[in-house]
Amino acid sequence: MALGKRGGIREVLRLAAVLLPMLLFAACGAPRMVPGAVEASVREYAQTVAHDITREGLAAWRRHFAESPAFFMASEGHLVFPTSASATAGIHDLTRIIQQIELRWGDDLRVDRLTPDLAVMAASYRERRVNFDGTHVEESGFFTGLVERTNGRWQFRDAHWSVAGPPPKVP
């Protein structure tokens, strides 16, 4: 790189501003993620979740929910799974009803980094299900979840689904 052609000292300072935090980060040996990396990593994780659920079915949710006393899932104003164990049992029961599922997150997916290992993920979603009795269900709504990075991988520590109802009537 020819520094004289690119602004000399300004280019060196710009590079130092970019590289120094990364070098310090690496030197500390802390397995923490920088802010932008957290958002990108959670976005990638969200796509992995949708892919796994669509490809493998409902049972794939189990590995995406934290096996932690802190885990819970709510839906439509009700605590559906108060614990990780209840999520495991509920998913098992639902795999007897739901044969196939397709999950798609909306383009409005957002990530709010709380710490290097915690973030809030929120997105609209569309889900198509085929039940073993042949019925088809299409649902859309909004999802929010707290994701936690443990042992180098993200999982949902808390989750909430809201199914979109009909639009309100304007008087």
Backbone as CSV, one residue per row, in Angstrom:
resi,resn,N_x,N_y,N_z,CA_x,CA_y,CA_z,C_x,C_y,C_z
1,MET,0.851,-1.165,0.000,0.000,0.000,0.000,0.898,1.229,0.000
2,ALA,0.607,2.154,-0.853,1.372,3.396,-0.936,0.698,4.432,-0.064
3,LEU,1.258,4.665,1.129,0.634,5.583,2.073,0.599,7.010,1.555
4,GLY,1.605,7.422,0.825,1.637,8.788,0.325,0.470,9.089,-0.589
5,LYS,0.013,8.129,-1.338,-1.077,8.332,-2.280,-2.445,8.296,-1.593
6,ARG,-2.518,7.780,-0.388,-3.810,7.613,0.267,-3.982,8.525,1.471
7,GLY,-3.139,9.478,1.667,-3.346,10.397,2.763,-2.354,10.245,3.884
8,GLY,-1.336,9.426,3.718,-0.254,9.321,4.673,-0.692,9.005,6.087
9,ILE,-0.447,9.966,6.981,-0.696,9.748,8.403,-2.168,9.485,8.691
10,ARG,-3.051,10.106,7.945,-4.490,9.854,8.155,-4.835,8.402,7.879
11,GLU,-4.250,7.824,6.833,-4.512,6.426,6.500,-3.963,5.502,7.589
12,VAL,-2.750,5.810,8.087,-2.157,5.009,9.164,-3.037,5.070,10.409
13,LEU,-3.517,6.263,10.760,-4.381,6.414,11.932,-5.705,5.678,11.751
14,ARG,-6.257,5.744,10.548,-7.508,5.038,10.276,-7.313,3.537,10.428
15,LEU,-6.228,3.024,9.862,-5.943,1.595,9.990,-5.700,1.210,11.443
16,ALA,-4.980,2.055,12.177,-4.719,1.778,13.587,-6.022,1.760,14.374
17,ALA,-6.936,2.663,14.052,-8.222,2.716,14.751,-9.034,1.453,14.504
18,VAL,-8.868,0.858,13.343,-9.581,-0.373,13.026,-8.867,-1.589,13.617
19,LEU,-7.549,-1.634,13.454,-6.797,-2.819,13.859,-6.498,-2.896,15.347
20,LEU,-6.265,-1.769,15.995,-5.894,-1.782,17.407,-6.940,-2.463,18.286
21,PRO,-8.230,-2.128,18.158,-9.215,-2.835,18.991,-9.223,-4.345,18.742
22,MET,-9.047,-4.747,17.480,-9.018,-6.177,17.189,-7.802,-6.848,17.821
23,LEU,-6.648,-6.180,17.750,-5.446,-6.739,18.360,-5.581,-6.825,19.870
24,LEU,-6.114,-5.781,20.494,-6.322,-5.809,21.941,-7.307,-6.903,22.321
25,PHE,-8.358,-7.022,21.522,-9.356,-8.052,21.744,-8.708,-9.434,21.704
26,ALA,-7.899,-9.674,20.683,-7.234,-10.966,20.545,-6.207,-11.179,21.660
27,ALA,-5.496,-10.126,22.035,-4.470,-10.245,23.063,-5.054,-10.581,24.427
28,CYS,-6.240,-10.097,24.698,-6.875,-10.365,25.991,-7.316,-11.817,26.096
29,GLY,-7.501,-12.452,24.976,-7.913,-13.848,24.986,-9.358,-14.048,25.394
30,ALA,-10.115,-12.969,25.527,-11.508,-13.083,25.942,-12.353,-13.542,24.766
31,PRO,-13.166,-14.574,24.946,-14.006,-15.064,23.858,-15.283,-14.232,23.721
32,ARG,-15.126,-12.938,23.636,-16.259,-12.029,23.536,-16.364,-11.508,22.108
33,MET,-17.540,-11.062,21.743,-17.756,-10.551,20.398,-17.879,-9.035,20.432
34,VAL,-17.360,-8.383,19.401,-17.505,-6.934,19.279,-18.939,-6.635,18.854
35,PRO,-19.442,-5.412,19.138,-20.848,-5.093,18.901,-21.386,-5.458,17.517
36,GLY,-20.747,-5.045,16.445,-21.241,-5.364,15.106,-21.245,-6.857,14.827
37,ALA,-20.271,-7.550,15.399,-20.188,-8.989,15.207,-21.340,-9.705,15.912
38,VAL,-21.780,-9.185,17.052,-22.911,-9.783,17.761,-24.153,-9.717,16.879
39,GLU,-24.432,-8.544,16.328,-25.618,-8.398,15.478,-25.552,-9.347,14.282
40,ALA,-24.423,-9.373,13.608,-24.277,-10.249,12.436,-24.425,-11.715,12.832
41,SER,-23.847,-12.090,13.957,-23.905,-13.468,14.416,-25.333,-13.883,14.779
42,VAL,-26.075,-12.998,15.422,-27.465,-13.312,15.785,-28.333,-13.378,14.530
43,ARG,-28.098,-12.506,13.569,-28.847,-12.572,12.301,-28.595,-13.909,11.593
44,GLU,-27.345,-14.324,11.584,-26.999,-15.611,10.981,-27.668,-16.748,11.747
45,TYR,-27.672,-16.647,13.068,-28.318,-17.659,13.898,-29.820,-17.740,13.580
46,ALA,-30.473,-16.589,13.437,-31.905,-16.578,13.124,-32.182,-17.323,11.819
47,GLN,-31.337,-17.115,10.824,-31.520,-17.819,9.551,-31.286,-19.323,9.715
48,THR,-30.333,-19.678,10.573,-30.084,-21.098,10.853,-31.305,-21.735,11.502
49,VAL,-31.921,-21.014,12.442,-33.120,-21.537,13.109,-34.216,-21.801,12.074
50,ALA,-34.507,-20.812,11.235,-35.566,-20.982,10.222,-35.238,-22.146,9.291
51,HIS,-33.987,-22.259,8.893,-33.562,-23.346,8.012,-33.745,-24.699,8.699
52,ASP,-33.288,-24.810,9.946,-33.382,-26.085,10.674,-34.831,-26.507,10.884
53,ILE,-35.686,-25.563,11.268,-37.094,-25.889,11.522,-37.752,-26.343,10.226
54,THR,-37.483,-25.629,9.145,-38.078,-25.962,7.847,-37.576,-27.312,7.339
55,ARG,-36.303,-27.576,7.503,-35.712,-28.811,6.977,-36.003,-30.018,7.864
56,GLU,-35.884,-29.837,9.194,-35.963,-30.978,10.108,-37.296,-31.128,10.820
57,GLY,-38.099,-30.076,10.812,-39.375,-30.143,11.495,-39.324,-29.548,12.889
58,LEU,-40.441,-29.640,13.541,-40.647,-29.024,14.845,-39.630,-29.457,15.897
59,ALA,-39.178,-30.691,15.846,-38.242,-31.205,16.847,-36.932,-30.416,16.869
60,ALA,-36.592,-29.756,15.770,-35.350,-28.976,15.721,-35.375,-27.810,16.714
61,TRP,-36.576,-27.378,17.129,-36.646,-26.289,18.116,-35.913,-26.649,19.395
62,ARG,-35.919,-27.923,19.775,-35.355,-28.306,21.068,-33.905,-27.846,21.218
63,ARG,-33.112,-27.994,20.170,-31.706,-27.608,20.307,-31.505,-26.097,20.243
64,HIS,-32.545,-25.360,19.834,-32.435,-23.902,19.780,-32.975,-23.231,21.047
65,PHE,-33.583,-23.986,21.920,-34.037,-23.459,23.213,-33.005,-23.847,24.271
66,ALA,-32.615,-22.890,25.070,-31.614,-23.133,26.109,-32.136,-24.144,27.131
67,GLU,-31.265,-25.034,27.511,-31.593,-25.969,28.591,-31.110,-25.321,29.878
68,SER,-31.892,-24.360,30.328,-31.502,-23.529,31.457,-32.724,-23.265,32.326
69,PRO,-32.529,-23.108,33.627,-33.650,-22.748,34.492,-34.261,-21.392,34.098
70,ALA,-33.505,-20.569,33.406,-33.996,-19.248,33.008,-34.950,-19.318,31.816
71,PHE,-34.974,-20.426,31.055,-35.777,-20.497,29.829,-37.273,-20.436,30.121
72,PHE,-37.974,-19.703,29.249,-39.443,-19.747,29.199,-39.892,-19.328,27.818
73,MET,-41.134,-19.700,27.466,-41.724,-19.254,26.211,-43.175,-18.886,26.463
74,ALA,-43.540,-17.719,25.942,-44.914,-17.246,26.045,-45.489,-17.084,24.642
75,SER,-46.810,-17.174,24.553,-47.494,-16.970,23.282,-48.897,-16.464,23.568
76,GLU,-49.265,-15.448,22.847,-50.619,-14.894,22.952,-51.000,-14.544,24.388
77,GLY,-50.066,-14.043,25.145,-50.353,-13.619,26.503,-50.383,-14.730,27.537
78,HIS,-49.934,-15.927,27.136,-49.924,-17.065,28.058,-48.517,-17.645,28.150
79,LEU,-48.139,-18.069,29.340,-46.867,-18.746,29.531,-47.050,-20.186,29.068
80,VAL,-46.576,-20.492,27.876,-46.785,-21.807,27.269,-45.804,-22.830,27.831
81,PHE,-44.532,-22.449,27.891,-43.502,-23.323,28.441,-42.790,-22.555,29.553
82,PRO,-43.098,-22.836,30.815,-42.452,-22.114,31.910,-41.015,-22.571,32.178
83,THR,-40.649,-23.721,31.646,-39.315,-24.272,31.885,-38.798,-24.944,30.618
84,SER,-37.528,-25.239,30.634,-36.919,-25.978,29.528,-37.520,-27.386,29.415
85,ALA,-37.756,-28.019,30.550,-38.333,-29.373,30.543,-39.741,-29.373,29.948
86,SER,-40.522,-28.344,30.252,-41.871,-28.285,29.678,-41.806,-28.035,28.170
87,ALA,-40.794,-27.308,27.708,-40.614,-27.105,26.267,-40.294,-28.428,25.584
88,THR,-39.434,-29.213,26.199,-39.083,-30.524,25.640,-40.325,-31.407,25.519
89,ALA,-41.128,-31.461,26.572,-42.354,-32.273,26.544,-43.352,-31.733,25.527
90,GLY,-43.522,-30.414,25.482,-44.465,-29.809,24.548,-44.066,-30.032,23.102
91,ILE,-42.788,-29.896,22.808,-42.314,-30.138,21.447,-42.544,-31.593,21.068
92,HIS,-42.251,-32.493,21.979,-42.484,-33.926,21.725,-43.954,-34.177,21.384
93,ASP,-44.865,-33.591,22.157,-46.300,-33.775,21.900,-46.707,-33.184,20.555
94,LEU,-46.170,-32.020,20.223,-46.544,-31.363,18.964,-46.015,-32.106,17.733
95,THR,-44.905,-32.842,17.884,-44.398,-33.602,16.731,-45.350,-34.731,16.339
96,ARG,-46.278,-35.071,17.200,-47.301,-36.075,16.868,-48.461,-35.461,16.083
97,ILE,-48.533,-34.135,16.084,-49.622,-33.429,15.403,-49.134,-32.790,14.107
98,ILE,-47.986,-32.148,14.170,-47.472,-31.380,13.036,-46.482,-32.230,12.247
99,GLN,-46.811,-32.466,10.985,-45.977,-33.296,10.120,-44.859,-32.488,9.469
100,GLN,-45.191,-31.282,9.036,-44.217,-30.461,8.314,-44.421,-29.009,8.707
101,ILE,-43.326,-28.253,8.732,-43.411,-26.849,9.113,-42.401,-26.056,8.286
102,GLU,-42.799,-24.860,7.907,-41.893,-23.944,7.211,-41.929,-22.616,7.956
103,LEU,-40.763,-22.150,8.367,-40.655,-20.897,9.109,-39.836,-19.910,8.305
104,ARG,-40.360,-18.704,8.148,-39.653,-17.622,7.458,-39.718,-16.370,8.312
105,TRP,-38.552,-15.759,8.560,-38.514,-14.472,9.252,-38.739,-13.370,8.224
106,GLY,-39.326,-12.264,8.666,-39.534,-11.114,7.790,-38.255,-10.329,7.584
107,ASP,-38.286,-9.442,6.611,-37.139,-8.577,6.318,-36.904,-7.541,7.414
108,ASP,-37.817,-7.456,8.372,-37.715,-6.465,9.445,-36.946,-6.987,10.662
109,LEU,-36.240,-8.095,10.509,-35.511,-8.687,11.630,-34.563,-7.658,12.245
110,ARG,-34.631,-7.528,13.553,-33.738,-6.606,14.256,-33.059,-7.307,15.405
111,VAL,-31.882,-6.799,15.722,-31.087,-7.347,16.811,-30.638,-6.180,17.673
112,ASP,-30.894,-6.280,18.961,-30.409,-5.290,19.922,-29.411,-5.993,20.834
113,ARG,-28.149,-5.605,20.701,-27.090,-6.190,21.519,-27.218,-5.648,22.938
114,LEU,-27.244,-6.538,23.914,-27.288,-6.143,25.316,-25.904,-6.265,25.952
115,THR,-25.255,-7.380,25.696,-23.882,-7.631,26.154,-23.223,-8.427,25.025
116,PRO,-21.961,-8.765,25.154,-21.345,-9.602,24.121,-21.992,-10.984,23.987
117,ASP,-22.704,-11.431,25.027,-23.303,-12.766,25.002,-24.819,-12.781,25.142
118,LEU,-25.452,-11.621,25.104,-26.916,-11.523,25.179,-27.411,-10.506,24.156
119,ALA,-28.496,-10.857,23.487,-29.097,-9.924,22.537,-30.590,-10.219,22.439
120,VAL,-31.345,-9.213,22.049,-32.767,-9.390,21.770,-32.913,-9.492,20.259
121,MET,-33.637,-10.498,19.822,-33.948,-10.663,18.408,-35.448,-10.473,18.246
122,ALA,-35.844,-9.750,17.226,-37.263,-9.529,16.971,-37.507,-9.530,15.467
123,ALA,-38.614,-10.114,15.053,-38.927,-10.154,13.623,-40.370,-10.579,13.416
124,SER,-40.928,-10.115,12.325,-42.196,-10.698,11.896,-41.866,-12.096,11.377
125,TYR,-42.864,-12.938,11.303,-42.632,-14.296,10.810,-43.845,-14.773,10.035
126,ARG,-43.612,-15.758,9.214,-44.675,-16.466,8.495,-44.373,-17.947,8.657
127,GLU,-45.411,-18.684,9.023,-45.246,-20.114,9.263,-46.329,-20.870,8.511
128,ARG,-45.915,-21.928,7.847,-46.867,-22.825,7.176,-46.682,-24.199,7.782
129,ARG,-47.800,-24.801,8.193,-47.740,-26.121,8.815,-48.678,-27.074,8.090
130,VAL,-48.254,-28.315,8.011,-49.101,-29.394,7.520,-49.199,-30.383,8.668
131,ASN,-50.428,-30.655,9.085,-50.647,-31.593,10.186,-50.822,-33.005,9.644
132,PHE,-50.625,-33.980,10.502,-50.765,-35.374,10.094,-52.185,-35.699,9.629
133,ASP,-53.175,-34.928,10.083,-54.548,-35.173,9.633,-54.836,-34.521,8.280
134,GLY,-53.818,-33.912,7.677,-53.971,-33.324,6.347,-54.334,-31.843,6.335
135,THR,-54.634,-31.277,7.480,-54.978,-29.858,7.510,-53.724,-28.995,7.324
136,HIS,-53.940,-27.862,6.693,-52.869,-26.892,6.453,-53.170,-25.651,7.277
137,VAL,-52.153,-25.115,7.913,-52.306,-23.914,8.734,-51.264,-22.901,8.281
138,GLU,-51.721,-21.679,7.999,-50.802,-20.583,7.695,-50.979,-19.540,8.773
139,GLU,-49.861,-19.070,9.291,-49.900,-18.143,10.409,-48.800,-17.104,10.208
140,SER,-49.093,-15.900,10.621,-48.055,-14.875,10.614,-48.227,-14.054,11.880
141,GLY,-47.161,-13.390,12.262,-47.210,-12.599,13.474,-45.868,-11.979,13.756
142,PHE,-45.569,-11.837,15.046,-44.317,-11.225,15.456,-43.691,-12.050,16.568
143,PHE,-42.379,-12.161,16.513,-41.607,-12.956,17.456,-40.569,-12.063,18.132
144,THR,-40.399,-12.251,19.437,-39.282,-11.635,20.142,-38.627,-12.702,20.995
145,GLY,-37.318,-12.602,21.130,-36.618,-13.579,21.939,-35.307,-13.025,22.455
146,LEU,-34.928,-13.497,23.614,-33.628,-13.188,24.178,-32.706,-14.342,23.807
147,VAL,-31.637,-14.028,23.081,-30.681,-15.071,22.717,-29.441,-14.927,23.584
148,GLU,-28.920,-16.077,23.967,-27.734,-16.105,24.833,-26.672,-16.974,24.174
149,ARG,-25.466,-16.467,24.170,-24.330,-17.197,23.598,-23.613,-17.924,24.728
150,THR,-23.651,-19.247,24.660,-23.008,-20.098,25.651,-22.172,-21.129,24.917
151,ASN,-20.954,-21.310,25.359,-20.045,-22.272,24.722,-19.933,-22.037,23.213
152,GLY,-19.925,-20.760,22.822,-19.711,-20.399,21.419,-20.912,-20.517,20.522
153,ARG,-22.105,-20.779,21.073,-23.288,-20.863,20.203,-24.480,-20.171,20.837
154,TRP,-25.338,-19.656,19.983,-26.533,-18.943,20.424,-27.664,-19.924,20.659
155,GLN,-28.517,-19.593,21.632,-29.779,-20.304,21.872,-30.775,-19.296,22.425
156,PHE,-32.049,-19.608,22.253,-33.081,-18.753,22.834,-33.205,-19.055,24.318
157,ARG,-33.054,-18.023,25.117,-33.236,-18.149,26.560,-34.682,-17.837,26.921
158,ASP,-35.289,-16.928,26.181,-36.708,-16.571,26.337,-37.274,-16.371,24.939
159,ALA,-38.555,-16.653,24.780,-39.188,-16.471,23.474,-40.642,-16.068,23.656
160,HIS,-41.151,-15.271,22.713,-42.559,-14.880,22.714,-43.060,-14.770,21.287
161,TRP,-44.169,-15.440,21.017,-44.823,-15.397,19.704,-46.157,-14.676,19.847
162,SER,-46.479,-13.826,18.902,-47.797,-13.197,18.825,-48.327,-13.408,17.422
163,VAL,-49.465,-14.058,17.311,-50.093,-14.281,16.011,-50.865,-13.028,15.641
164,ALA,-50.687,-12.595,14.414,-51.389,-11.395,13.940,-52.880,-11.712,13.774
165,GLY,-53.712,-10.876,14.345,-55.146,-11.025,14.181,-55.604,-10.213,12.989
166,PRO,-56.899,-10.207,12.766,-57.420,-9.384,11.658,-57.156,-7.909,11.958
167,PRO,-57.029,-7.114,10.914,-56.805,-5.672,11.149,-57.991,-5.069,11.902
168,PRO,-57.713,-4.097,12.756,-58.819,-3.474,13.503,-59.754,-2.744,12.552
169,LYS,-61.038,-2.762,12.903,-62.045,-2.073,12.095,-62.017,-0.592,12.428
170,VAL,-62.037,0.192,11.394,-62.038,1.648,11.576,-63.494,2.097,11.622
171,PRO,-63.861,2.832,12.700,-65.285,3.246,12.807,-65.656,4.276,11.772
